[in-house]
């Protein structure tokens, strides 16, 4: 049997692959989607403002936090569109993988995932209207407000707890893969 000499083997660094970034993953999905050219330009601007956690958030030049709605307005201004047009493009980007990406806040992130997984109206209503009580685990108040049995609220809360609050997590970090 013939053995490879050390100088014939690839270097250690050559065996490392760069982990795909969330931006790369979303941009690839954009390229294979049926967006118009204008929608693609707007979507690419939005994708560029999705942080490592998967949220549409950012910072201005002075390191002040900028919320998702402000980013939507900035993208609208840059591309000469109105807020509603950019928001509609964002809603289509929010259908990309990973589920929950492009959300403006935790509730929107969880709601996108709940719809994707078809978890039902009770789960969606708890997320939409009762996040504060959900965070406090005040299930009786949610049940009373919604007119739903306590066990159904507890079941909904358990489903919500299984959702990913940071959809960009699998793409974060620069860990090497072999």
C-alpha positions as semicolon CSV with decimal commas, in nm:
position;residue;x (nm);y (nm);z (nm)
1;X;0,000;0,000;0,000
2;X;0,118;0,345;-0,087
3;X;0,110;0,599;0,196
4;X;0,072;0,972;0,149
5;X;0,362;1,180;0,264
6;X;0,286;1,473;0,494
7;X;0,353;1,722;0,215
8;X;0,081;1,555;0,002
9;X;-0,189;1,594;0,267
10;X;-0,400;1,910;0,275
11;X;-0,304;2,153;0,550
12;X;-0,514;2,164;0,865
13;X;-0,650;2,507;0,765
14;X;-0,757;2,371;0,426
15;X;-0,986;2,118;0,596
16;X;-1,185;2,392;0,776
17;X;-1,498;2,529;0,616
18;X;-1,643;2,868;0,695
19;X;-1,981;2,839;0,859
20;X;-2,253;2,991;0,641
21;X;-2,366;3,323;0,785
22;X;-2,730;3,407;0,839
23;X;-2,694;3,680;0,574
24;X;-2,559;3,426;0,321
25;X;-2,839;3,182;0,404
26;X;-3,110;3,448;0,359
27;X;-2,949;3,599;0,047
28;X;-2,939;3,255;-0,116
29;X;-3,310;3,205;-0,044
30;X;-3,379;3,547;-0,191
31;X;-3,197;3,453;-0,514
32;X;-3,413;3,143;-0,563
33;X;-3,740;3,317;-0,474
34;X;-3,988;3,479;-0,710
35;X;-3,931;3,840;-0,602
36;X;-3,928;4,115;-0,867
37;X;-3,599;4,303;-0,911
38;X;-3,731;4,597;-0,705
39;X;-3,851;4,359;-0,429
40;X;-3,510;4,187;-0,431
41;X;-3,330;4,519;-0,378
42;X;-3,562;4,607;-0,089
43;X;-3,536;4,255;0,058
44;X;-3,157;4,263;0,038
45;X;-3,154;4,591;0,231
46;X;-3,381;4,436;0,494
47;X;-3,170;4,119;0,515
48;X;-2,863;4,337;0,565
49;X;-3,031;4,477;0,877
50;X;-3,114;4,140;1,035
51;X;-2,886;4,086;1,334
52;X;-2,714;3,764;1,441
53;X;-3,013;3,666;1,656
54;X;-3,236;3,686;1,347
55;X;-3,418;4,010;1,433
56;X;-3,469;4,320;1,219
57;X;-3,276;4,552;1,450
58;X;-2,961;4,755;1,429
59;X;-2,756;5,050;1,547
60;X;-2,706;5,395;1,400
61;X;-2,368;5,564;1,356
62;X;-2,370;5,668;1,723
63;X;-2,433;5,310;1,844
64;X;-2,793;5,386;1,940
65;X;-3,039;5,100;1,896
66;X;-3,266;5,127;1,593
67;X;-3,594;4,935;1,595
68;X;-3,744;4,739;1,307
69;X;-4,003;5,000;1,209
70;X;-3,730;5,266;1,183
71;X;-3,529;5,033;0,961
72;X;-3,834;4,973;0,741
73;X;-3,877;5,350;0,704
74;X;-3,507;5,398;0,622
75;X;-3,520;5,123;0,357
76;X;-3,837;5,280;0,215
77;X;-3,666;5,620;0,194
78;X;-3,350;5,478;0,031
79;X;-3,543;5,283;-0,233
80;X;-3,821;5,539;-0,290
81;X;-4,099;5,315;-0,160
82;X;-4,363;5,365;0,105
83;X;-4,355;5,196;0,446
84;X;-4,635;4,952;0,357
85;X;-4,452;4,826;0,046
86;X;-4,134;4,755;0,243
87;X;-4,337;4,594;0,522
88;X;-4,500;4,360;0,266
89;X;-4,155;4,261;0,136
90;X;-4,046;4,199;0,496
91;X;-4,347;3,972;0,550
92;X;-4,227;3,761;0,256
93;X;-3,870;3,754;0,392
94;X;-4,019;3,637;0,724
95;X;-4,133;3,321;0,542
96;X;-3,766;3,227;0,484
97;X;-3,575;2,969;0,685
98;X;-3,510;2,973;0,979
99;X;-3,869;3,028;1,097
100;X;-3,902;3,351;1,294
101;X;-3,626;3,535;1,109
102;X;-3,677;3,904;1,029
103;X;-3,911;3,965;1,322
104;X;-3,915;4,307;1,486
105;X;-3,965;4,173;1,839
106;X;-4,001;3,850;2,037
107;X;-4,380;3,831;2,000
108;X;-4,359;3,865;1,620
109;X;-4,080;3,604;1,611
110;X;-4,284;3,353;1,810
111;X;-4,600;3,429;1,611
112;X;-4,423;3,361;1,280
113;X;-4,307;3,024;1,415
114;X;-4,651;2,938;1,559
115;X;-4,812;3,005;1,220
116;X;-4,539;2,809;1,038
117;X;-4,593;2,511;1,271
118;X;-4,973;2,557;1,263
119;X;-4,997;2,554;1,644
120;X;-5,350;2,696;1,636
121;X;-5,552;3,001;1,731
122;X;-5,511;2,971;2,109
123;X;-5,130;2,972;2,085
124;X;-5,139;3,263;1,839
125;X;-5,378;3,463;2,059
126;X;-5,164;3,404;2,370
127;X;-4,856;3,531;2,181
128;X;-5,039;3,825;2,021
129;X;-5,231;3,953;2,321
130;X;-5,088;3,809;2,642
131;X;-4,706;3,812;2,629
132;X;-4,677;4,004;2,957
133;X;-4,890;3,751;3,148
134;X;-4,716;3,465;2,967
135;X;-4,376;3,591;3,084
136;X;-4,513;3,610;3,441
137;X;-4,667;3,261;3,402
138;X;-5,002;3,416;3,498
139;X;-5,198;3,149;3,312
140;X;-5,527;3,198;3,505
141;X;-5,542;3,564;3,393
142;X;-5,483;3,462;3,031
143;X;-5,752;3,195;3,054
144;X;-6,005;3,436;3,207
145;X;-5,929;3,704;2,950
146;X;-5,960;3,462;2,659
147;X;-6,247;3,259;2,804
148;X;-6,039;2,941;2,768
149;X;-5,983;2,657;3,016
150;X;-5,663;2,675;3,222
151;X;-5,529;2,341;3,094
152;X;-5,553;2,469;2,735
153;X;-5,354;2,781;2,831
154;X;-5,090;2,567;3,004
155;X;-5,065;2,346;2,695
156;X;-5,031;2,657;2,473
157;X;-4,759;2,794;2,703
158;X;-4,568;2,466;2,682
159;X;-4,580;2,481;2,302
160;X;-4,464;2,844;2,303
161;X;-4,172;2,755;2,533
162;X;-4,049;2,510;2,268
163;X;-4,019;2,785;2,005
164;X;-3,681;2,944;1,927
165;X;-3,648;3,297;2,068
166;X;-3,325;3,351;1,867
167;X;-3,384;3,206;1,519
168;X;-3,038;3,317;1,401
169;X;-2,864;3,110;1,670
170;X;-2,757;2,822;1,437
171;X;-2,569;3,075;1,222
172;X;-2,410;3,281;1,497
173;X;-2,049;3,251;1,598
174;X;-1,752;3,163;1,386
175;X;-1,707;2,808;1,505
176;X;-1,517;2,592;1,258
177;X;-1,677;2,284;1,106
178;X;-1,484;1,986;0,980
